[in-house]
Amino acid sequence: APVLLILMGAPAWSLAIDTETDTNADGLLSLEEMQAALPDMTEELFILIDRTEDGLIDEVELAEAQDAALLPLTDG
């Protein structure tokens, strides 16, 4: 039987770290990758989201940014 995955509480607009956004497949998002996915992404906002200050956004930081409404609800 096929397995169905249902993500509870995940808004449809959520940005994910996947093959579309993570172009170098390292499991993290750089400023350039974030800007490609969200053209309005500024360096200042990226730094705010990058809580570990390593210059990369991981899944935890991405989720925290979305929970804190730091990322736009739509792409326009």
Long-range contacts (C-beta under 8 A, 24 or more apart in sequence): 11-66, 11-73, 13-72, 13-73, 13-74, 13-75, 14-66, 15-62, 15-66, 15-71, 16-62, 17-57, 17-58, 17-59, 17-62, 26-56, 27-58, 27-59, 28-56, 28-57, 28-58, 29-56, 29-57, 29-62, 30-55, 30-56, 30-57, 31-55, 38-71, 38-72, 38-75, 39-75, 40-72, 45-70
